[in-house]
């Protein structure tokens, strides 16, 4: 099978899984990356390069901090 066909099939799979949300979004992302490596479309370094980007790490950190503010009572707890 051609790499473009494999990529488009995995893209459709990812879109369906993102909309359906029966499995966590992170699992869907990892499955697509692993599938791209196993089919030979990308090598291991290329497939997971997006997860190492500094912008992704910044977004993850912002979600962690933001998630803490959504919990009730965060204002009254001391950090120490």
Biopython code that builds the backbone (N, CA, C, O; Angstrom):
import numpy as np
from Bio.PDB.StructureBuilder import StructureBuilder

atoms = [
    (1, "UNK", "N", (0.839, -1.169, 0.000)),
    (1, "UNK", "CA", (0.000, 0.000, 0.000)),
    (1, "UNK", "C", (0.892, 1.243, 0.000)),
    (1, "UNK", "O", (1.954, 1.257, 0.622)),
    (2, "UNK", "N", (0.457, 2.259, -0.688)),
    (2, "UNK", "CA", (1.225, 3.504, -0.784)),
    (2, "UNK", "C", (1.212, 4.251, 0.556)),
    (2, "UNK", "O", (0.227, 4.184, 1.291)),
    (3, "UNK", "N", (2.292, 4.957, 0.873)),
    (3, "UNK", "CA", (2.327, 5.713, 2.130)),
    (3, "UNK", "C", (1.204, 6.751, 2.252)),
    (3, "UNK", "O", (0.685, 6.975, 3.346)),
    (4, "UNK", "N", (0.831, 7.379, 1.140)),
    (4, "UNK", "CA", (-0.237, 8.382, 1.199)),
    (4, "UNK", "C", (-1.572, 7.740, 1.557)),
    (4, "UNK", "O", (-2.371, 8.337, 2.278)),
    (5, "UNK", "N", (-1.819, 6.537, 1.065)),
    (5, "UNK", "CA", (-3.059, 5.825, 1.380)),
    (5, "UNK", "C", (-3.094, 5.440, 2.854)),
    (5, "UNK", "O", (-4.121, 5.585, 3.518)),
    (6, "UNK", "N", (-1.975, 4.955, 3.354)),
    (6, "UNK", "CA", (-1.886, 4.590, 4.770)),
    (6, "UNK", "C", (-2.105, 5.824, 5.642)),
    (6, "UNK", "O", (-2.835, 5.773, 6.631)),
    (7, "UNK", "N", (-1.471, 6.922, 5.270)),
    (7, "UNK", "CA", (-1.590, 8.153, 6.042)),
    (7, "UNK", "C", (-3.024, 8.663, 6.058)),
    (7, "UNK", "O", (-3.527, 9.063, 7.108)),
    (8, "UNK", "N", (-3.683, 8.653, 4.913)),
    (8, "UNK", "CA", (-5.071, 9.116, 4.858)),
    (8, "UNK", "C", (-6.006, 8.210, 5.651)),
    (8, "UNK", "O", (-6.927, 8.695, 6.308)),
    (9, "UNK", "N", (-5.780, 6.905, 5.596)),
    (9, "UNK", "CA", (-6.593, 5.972, 6.390)),
    (9, "UNK", "C", (-6.407, 6.229, 7.883)),
    (9, "UNK", "O", (-7.375, 6.218, 8.644)),
    (10, "UNK", "N", (-5.167, 6.458, 8.299)),
    (10, "UNK", "CA", (-4.909, 6.748, 9.711)),
    (10, "UNK", "C", (-5.480, 8.104, 10.118)),
    (10, "UNK", "O", (-5.906, 8.277, 11.260)),
    (11, "UNK", "N", (-5.492, 9.056, 9.202)),
    (11, "UNK", "CA", (-6.093, 10.355, 9.484)),
    (11, "UNK", "C", (-7.597, 10.221, 9.709)),
    (11, "UNK", "O", (-8.145, 10.801, 10.647)),
    (12, "UNK", "N", (-8.257, 9.457, 8.850)),
    (12, "UNK", "CA", (-9.697, 9.218, 9.014)),
    (12, "UNK", "C", (-9.961, 8.492, 10.330)),
    (12, "UNK", "O", (-10.897, 8.829, 11.056)),
    (13, "UNK", "N", (-9.131, 7.493, 10.632)),
    (13, "UNK", "CA", (-9.256, 6.771, 11.904)),
    (13, "UNK", "C", (-9.125, 7.728, 13.085)),
    (13, "UNK", "O", (-9.922, 7.677, 14.022)),
    (14, "UNK", "N", (-8.117, 8.603, 13.037)),
    (14, "UNK", "CA", (-7.887, 9.539, 14.140)),
    (14, "UNK", "C", (-9.060, 10.504, 14.296)),
    (14, "UNK", "O", (-9.484, 10.781, 15.418)),
    (15, "UNK", "N", (-9.581, 11.013, 13.198)),
    (15, "UNK", "CA", (-10.717, 11.938, 13.267)),
    (15, "UNK", "C", (-11.927, 11.256, 13.888)),
    (15, "UNK", "O", (-12.601, 11.830, 14.744)),
    (16, "UNK", "N", (-12.200, 10.030, 13.455)),
    (16, "UNK", "CA", (-13.337, 9.284, 14.009)),
    (16, "UNK", "C", (-13.145, 9.050, 15.504)),
    (16, "UNK", "O", (-14.078, 9.224, 16.288)),
    (17, "UNK", "N", (-11.943, 8.658, 15.896)),
    (17, "UNK", "CA", (-11.684, 8.390, 17.311)),
    (17, "UNK", "C", (-11.732, 9.673, 18.149)),
    (17, "UNK", "O", (-12.181, 9.642, 19.294)),
    (18, "UNK", "N", (-11.275, 10.802, 17.590)),
    (18, "UNK", "CA", (-11.339, 12.068, 18.318)),
    (18, "UNK", "C", (-12.783, 12.506, 18.523)),
    (18, "UNK", "O", (-13.133, 13.013, 19.589)),
    (19, "UNK", "N", (-13.624, 12.315, 17.507)),
    (19, "UNK", "CA", (-15.032, 12.695, 17.614)),
    (19, "UNK", "C", (-15.776, 11.743, 18.542)),
    (19, "UNK", "O", (-16.595, 12.176, 19.353)),
    (20, "UNK", "N", (-15.495, 10.463, 18.426)),
    (20, "UNK", "CA", (-16.183, 9.428, 19.203)),
    (20, "UNK", "C", (-15.813, 9.495, 20.685)),
    (20, "UNK", "O", (-16.678, 9.325, 21.544)),
    (21, "UNK", "N", (-14.554, 9.738, 20.990)),
    (21, "UNK", "CA", (-14.006, 9.893, 22.343)),
    (21, "UNK", "C", (-14.306, 8.727, 23.277)),
    (21, "UNK", "O", (-14.542, 8.941, 24.466)),
    (22, "UNK", "N", (-14.301, 7.512, 22.773)),
    (22, "UNK", "CA", (-14.478, 6.339, 23.634)),
    (22, "UNK", "C", (-13.165, 5.941, 24.302)),
    (22, "UNK", "O", (-13.173, 5.304, 25.355)),
    (23, "UNK", "N", (-12.051, 6.309, 23.702)),
    (23, "UNK", "CA", (-10.733, 6.108, 24.304)),
    (23, "UNK", "C", (-10.114, 7.496, 24.485)),
    (23, "UNK", "O", (-10.475, 8.425, 23.763)),
    (24, "UNK", "N", (-9.199, 7.649, 25.424)),
    (24, "UNK", "CA", (-8.577, 8.968, 25.626)),
    (24, "UNK", "C", (-7.876, 9.466, 24.354)),
    (24, "UNK", "O", (-7.354, 8.678, 23.566)),
    (25, "UNK", "N", (-7.878, 10.772, 24.180)),
    (25, "UNK", "CA", (-7.278, 11.368, 22.988)),
    (25, "UNK", "C", (-5.787, 11.058, 22.886)),
    (25, "UNK", "O", (-5.261, 10.888, 21.786)),
    (26, "UNK", "N", (-5.114, 10.985, 24.019)),
    (26, "UNK", "CA", (-3.685, 10.670, 24.009)),
    (26, "UNK", "C", (-3.434, 9.263, 23.479)),
    (26, "UNK", "O", (-2.452, 9.026, 22.776)),
    (27, "UNK", "N", (-4.317, 8.337, 23.816)),
    (27, "UNK", "CA", (-4.167, 6.960, 23.328)),
    (27, "UNK", "C", (-4.333, 6.926, 21.816)),
    (27, "UNK", "O", (-3.577, 6.246, 21.122)),
    (28, "UNK", "N", (-5.312, 7.652, 21.305)),
    (28, "UNK", "CA", (-5.504, 7.715, 19.856)),
    (28, "UNK", "C", (-4.270, 8.281, 19.171)),
    (28, "UNK", "O", (-3.837, 7.759, 18.143)),
    (29, "UNK", "N", (-3.705, 9.333, 19.723)),
    (29, "UNK", "CA", (-2.503, 9.937, 19.138)),
    (29, "UNK", "C", (-1.337, 8.960, 19.123)),
    (29, "UNK", "O", (-0.616, 8.858, 18.131)),
    (30, "UNK", "N", (-1.158, 8.248, 20.216)),
    (30, "UNK", "CA", (-0.057, 7.285, 20.290)),
    (30, "UNK", "C", (-0.274, 6.121, 19.327)),
    (30, "UNK", "O", (0.678, 5.647, 18.707)),
    (31, "UNK", "N", (-1.515, 5.658, 19.195)),
    (31, "UNK", "CA", (-1.811, 4.556, 18.271)),
    (31, "UNK", "C", (-1.485, 4.965, 16.841)),
    (31, "UNK", "O", (-0.911, 4.180, 16.085)),
    (32, "UNK", "N", (-1.844, 6.178, 16.469)),
    (32, "UNK", "CA", (-1.551, 6.649, 15.109)),
    (32, "UNK", "C", (-0.044, 6.746, 14.895)),
    (32, "UNK", "O", (0.453, 6.347, 13.842)),
    (33, "UNK", "N", (0.684, 7.264, 15.868)),
    (33, "UNK", "CA", (2.146, 7.356, 15.738)),
    (33, "UNK", "C", (2.784, 5.978, 15.607)),
    (33, "UNK", "O", (3.653, 5.769, 14.760)),
    (34, "UNK", "N", (2.357, 5.052, 16.434)),
    (34, "UNK", "CA", (2.907, 3.691, 16.367)),
    (34, "UNK", "C", (2.546, 3.039, 15.037)),
    (34, "UNK", "O", (3.372, 2.344, 14.445)),
    (35, "UNK", "N", (1.328, 3.255, 14.563)),
    (35, "UNK", "CA", (0.916, 2.679, 13.281)),
    (35, "UNK", "C", (1.744, 3.243, 12.129)),
    (35, "UNK", "O", (2.088, 2.511, 11.201)),
    (36, "UNK", "N", (2.064, 4.517, 12.178)),
    (36, "UNK", "CA", (2.906, 5.108, 11.134)),
    (36, "UNK", "C", (4.304, 4.503, 11.137)),
    (36, "UNK", "O", (4.909, 4.334, 10.079)),
    (37, "UNK", "N", (4.818, 4.178, 12.313)),
    (37, "UNK", "CA", (6.137, 3.544, 12.405)),
    (37, "UNK", "C", (6.063, 2.103, 11.919)),
    (37, "UNK", "O", (6.913, 1.667, 11.142)),
    (38, "UNK", "N", (5.054, 1.361, 12.369)),
    (38, "UNK", "CA", (4.948, -0.058, 12.004)),
    (38, "UNK", "C", (4.701, -0.271, 10.514)),
    (38, "UNK", "O", (5.128, -1.279, 9.951)),
    (39, "UNK", "N", (4.019, 0.670, 9.880)),
    (39, "UNK", "CA", (3.771, 0.545, 8.441)),
    (39, "UNK", "C", (4.930, 1.061, 7.602)),
    (39, "UNK", "O", (4.946, 0.885, 6.384)),
    (40, "UNK", "N", (5.905, 1.701, 8.251)),
    (40, "UNK", "CA", (7.074, 2.176, 7.528)),
    (40, "UNK", "C", (6.902, 3.534, 6.884)),
    (40, "UNK", "O", (7.762, 3.958, 6.111)),
    (41, "UNK", "N", (5.816, 4.229, 7.180)),
    (41, "UNK", "CA", (5.603, 5.556, 6.614)),
    (41, "UNK", "C", (6.592, 6.550, 7.220)),
    (41, "UNK", "O", (7.153, 7.384, 6.508)),
    (42, "UNK", "N", (6.805, 6.462, 8.529)),
    (42, "UNK", "CA", (7.757, 7.323, 9.228)),
    (42, "UNK", "C", (8.706, 6.468, 10.050)),
    (42, "UNK", "O", (8.386, 5.337, 10.417)),
    (43, "UNK", "N", (9.882, 7.026, 10.335)),
    (43, "UNK", "CA", (10.743, 6.324, 11.281)),
    (43, "UNK", "C", (10.377, 6.783, 12.695)),
    (43, "UNK", "O", (9.591, 7.714, 12.873)),
    (44, "UNK", "N", (10.947, 6.129, 13.677)),
    (44, "UNK", "CA", (10.566, 6.364, 15.071)),
    (44, "UNK", "C", (10.788, 7.818, 15.491)),
    (44, "UNK", "O", (9.950, 8.402, 16.178)),
    (45, "UNK", "N", (11.908, 8.394, 15.081)),
    (45, "UNK", "CA", (12.227, 9.768, 15.471)),
    (45, "UNK", "C", (11.241, 10.763, 14.863)),
    (45, "UNK", "O", (10.806, 11.696, 15.537)),
    (46, "UNK", "N", (10.890, 10.569, 13.603)),
    (46, "UNK", "CA", (9.944, 11.466, 12.944)),
    (46, "UNK", "C", (8.545, 11.356, 13.538)),
    (46, "UNK", "O", (7.854, 12.362, 13.694)),
    (47, "UNK", "N", (8.129, 10.144, 13.866)),
    (47, "UNK", "CA", (6.765, 9.929, 14.340)),
    (47, "UNK", "C", (6.505, 10.616, 15.676)),
    (47, "UNK", "O", (5.409, 11.128, 15.904)),
    (48, "UNK", "N", (7.489, 10.632, 16.551)),
    (48, "UNK", "CA", (7.285, 11.180, 17.884)),
    (48, "UNK", "C", (7.945, 12.541, 18.083)),
    (48, "UNK", "O", (8.016, 13.025, 19.213)),
    (49, "UNK", "N", (8.427, 13.164, 17.019)),
    (49, "UNK", "CA", (9.103, 14.456, 17.134)),
    (49, "UNK", "C", (8.170, 15.549, 17.642)),
    (49, "UNK", "O", (8.616, 16.448, 18.355)),
    (50, "UNK", "N", (6.901, 15.493, 17.299)),
    (50, "UNK", "CA", (5.958, 16.518, 17.733)),
    (50, "UNK", "C", (5.711, 16.538, 19.222)),
    (50, "UNK", "O", (5.335, 17.575, 19.768)),
    (51, "UNK", "N", (5.916, 15.407, 19.900)),
    (51, "UNK", "CA", (5.685, 15.354, 21.337)),
    (51, "UNK", "C", (6.808, 16.020, 22.126)),
    (51, "UNK", "O", (6.628, 16.337, 23.302)),
    (52, "UNK", "N", (7.957, 16.236, 21.502)),
    (52, "UNK", "CA", (9.111, 16.812, 22.182)),
    (52, "UNK", "C", (9.186, 18.323, 21.977)),
    (52, "UNK", "O", (10.008, 18.990, 22.604)),
    (53, "UNK", "N", (8.355, 18.859, 21.125)),
    (53, "UNK", "CA", (8.370, 20.284, 20.831)),
    (53, "UNK", "C", (8.119, 21.090, 22.109)),
    (53, "UNK", "O", (7.296, 20.701, 22.937)),
    (54, "UNK", "N", (8.815, 22.190, 22.264)),
    (54, "UNK", "CA", (8.682, 22.996, 23.487)),
    (54, "UNK", "C", (7.279, 23.580, 23.633)),
    (54, "UNK", "O", (6.814, 23.787, 24.754)),
    (55, "UNK", "N", (6.603, 23.847, 22.527)),
    (55, "UNK", "CA", (5.232, 24.361, 22.615)),
    (55, "UNK", "C", (4.290, 23.323, 23.208)),
    (55, "UNK", "O", (3.399, 23.670, 23.984)),
    (56, "UNK", "N", (4.473, 22.065, 22.859)),
    (56, "UNK", "CA", (3.638, 20.997, 23.411)),
    (56, "UNK", "C", (3.867, 20.883, 24.909)),
    (56, "UNK", "O", (2.916, 20.740, 25.678)),
    (57, "UNK", "N", (5.113, 20.946, 25.321)),
    (57, "UNK", "CA", (5.434, 20.864, 26.749)),
    (57, "UNK", "C", (4.828, 22.053, 27.491)),
    (57, "UNK", "O", (4.337, 21.896, 28.609)),
    (58, "UNK", "N", (4.857, 23.239, 26.886)),
    (58, "UNK", "CA", (4.251, 24.422, 27.496)),
    (58, "UNK", "C", (2.743, 24.242, 27.660)),
    (58, "UNK", "O", (2.193, 24.585, 28.706)),
    (59, "UNK", "N", (2.069, 23.711, 26.642)),
    (59, "UNK", "CA", (0.627, 23.484, 26.730)),
    (59, "UNK", "C", (0.290, 22.474, 27.816)),
    (59, "UNK", "O", (-0.676, 22.662, 28.555)),
    (60, "UNK", "N", (1.065, 21.414, 27.921)),
    (60, "UNK", "CA", (0.823, 20.414, 28.968)),
    (60, "UNK", "C", (0.962, 21.061, 30.341)),
    (60, "UNK", "O", (0.145, 20.819, 31.230)),
    (61, "UNK", "N", (1.984, 21.873, 30.515)),
    (61, "UNK", "CA", (2.176, 22.554, 31.797)),
    (61, "UNK", "C", (1.016, 23.502, 32.092)),
    (61, "UNK", "O", (0.569, 23.589, 33.235)),
    (62, "UNK", "N", (0.524, 24.210, 31.078)),
    (62, "UNK", "CA", (-0.609, 25.113, 31.287)),
    (62, "UNK", "C", (-1.868, 24.341, 31.654)),
    (62, "UNK", "O", (-2.649, 24.805, 32.485)),
    (63, "UNK", "N", (-2.084, 23.171, 31.051)),
    (63, "UNK", "CA", (-3.249, 22.359, 31.400)),
    (63, "UNK", "C", (-3.157, 21.859, 32.838)),
    (63, "UNK", "O", (-4.168, 21.792, 33.537)),
    (64, "UNK", "N", (-1.961, 21.510, 33.281)),
    (64, "UNK", "CA", (-1.789, 21.043, 34.661)),
    (64, "UNK", "C", (-2.100, 22.172, 35.639)),
    (64, "UNK", "O", (-2.834, 21.971, 36.607)),
    (65, "UNK", "N", (-1.550, 23.347, 35.394)),
    (65, "UNK", "CA", (-1.809, 24.488, 36.276)),
    (65, "UNK", "C", (-3.283, 24.885, 36.209)),
    (65, "UNK", "O", (-3.901, 25.139, 37.243)),
    (66, "UNK", "N", (-3.844, 24.941, 35.019)),
    (66, "UNK", "CA", (-5.255, 25.294, 34.868)),
    (66, "UNK", "C", (-6.181, 24.293, 35.523)),
    (66, "UNK", "O", (-7.208, 24.678, 36.081)),
    (67, "UNK", "N", (-5.841, 23.022, 35.467)),
    (67, "UNK", "CA", (-6.651, 21.993, 36.110)),
    (67, "UNK", "C", (-6.689, 22.159, 37.614)),
    (67, "UNK", "O", (-7.691, 21.849, 38.257)),
    (68, "UNK", "N", (-5.606, 22.644, 38.165)),
    (68, "UNK", "CA", (-5.563, 22.870, 39.613)),
    (68, "UNK", "C", (-6.520, 23.991, 40.010)),
    (68, "UNK", "O", (-7.146, 23.922, 41.067)),
    (69, "UNK", "N", (-6.639, 25.013, 39.181)),
    (69, "UNK", "CA", (-7.526, 26.131, 39.496)),
    (69, "UNK", "C", (-8.998, 25.760, 39.363)),
    (69, "UNK", "O", (-9.851, 26.454, 39.917)),
    (70, "UNK", "N", (-9.313, 24.711, 38.660)),
    (70, "UNK", "CA", (-10.700, 24.283, 38.518)),
    (70, "UNK", "C", (-11.206, 23.538, 39.743)),
    (70, "UNK", "O", (-12.416, 23.408, 39.931)),
    (71, "UNK", "N", (-10.300, 23.049, 40.576)),
    (71, "UNK", "CA", (-10.713, 22.329, 41.783)),
    (71, "UNK", "C", (-11.158, 23.328, 42.846)),
    (71, "UNK", "O", (-10.496, 24.344, 43.057)),
    (72, "UNK", "N", (-12.273, 23.048, 43.515)),
    (72, "UNK", "CA", (-12.739, 23.980, 44.542)),
    (72, "UNK", "C", (-11.795, 24.007, 45.745)),
    (72, "UNK", "O", (-11.205, 22.990, 46.111)),
    (73, "UNK", "N", (-11.666, 25.163, 46.338)),
    (73, "UNK", "CA", (-10.854, 25.308, 47.533)),
    (73, "UNK", "C", (-9.387, 25.566, 47.274)),
    (73, "UNK", "O", (-8.599, 25.544, 48.220)),
    (74, "UNK", "N", (-8.982, 25.808, 46.046)),
    (74, "UNK", "CA", (-7.563, 26.015, 45.760)),
    (74, "UNK", "C", (-7.043, 27.297, 46.390)),
    (74, "UNK", "O", (-5.845, 27.417, 46.650)),
    (75, "UNK", "N", (-7.930, 28.258, 46.639)),
    (75, "UNK", "CA", (-7.486, 29.536, 47.183)),
    (75, "UNK", "C", (-7.076, 29.418, 48.644)),
    (75, "UNK", "O", (-6.236, 30.189, 49.109)),
    (76, "UNK", "N", (-7.648, 28.476, 49.374)),
    (76, "UNK", "CA", (-7.409, 28.398, 50.815)),
    (76, "UNK", "C", (-6.245, 27.498, 51.186)),
    (76, "UNK", "O", (-5.778, 27.553, 52.324)),
    (77, "UNK", "N", (-5.765, 26.681, 50.277)),
    (77, "UNK", "CA", (-4.673, 25.759, 50.593)),
    (77, "UNK", "C", (-3.334, 26.459, 50.415)),
    (77, "UNK", "O", (-3.122, 27.180, 49.440)),
    (78, "UNK", "N", (-2.439, 26.239, 51.361)),
    (78, "UNK", "CA", (-1.119, 26.849, 51.258)),
    (78, "UNK", "C", (-0.197, 25.935, 50.460)),
    (78, "UNK", "O", (-0.372, 24.717, 50.440)),
    (79, "UNK", "N", (0.770, 26.532, 49.814)),
    (79, "UNK", "CA", (1.722, 25.777, 49.008)),
    (79, "UNK", "C", (2.751, 25.104, 49.897)),
    (79, "UNK", "O", (3.217, 24.012, 49.571)),
    (80, "UNK", "N", (3.113, 25.716, 50.999)),
    (80, "UNK", "CA", (4.131, 25.187, 51.892)),
    (80, "UNK", "C", (3.578, 23.976, 52.575)),
    (80, "UNK", "O", (4.267, 23.355, 53.384)),
]
sb = StructureBuilder()
sb.init_structure("model")
sb.init_model(0)
sb.init_chain("A")
sb.init_seg("    ")
for serial, (resi, resn, name, xyz) in enumerate(atoms, 1):
    if name == "N":
        sb.init_residue(resn, " ", resi, " ")
    sb.init_atom(name, np.array(xyz, "f"), 0.0, 1.0, " ", f" {name:<3s}", serial, name[0])
structure = sb.get_structure()
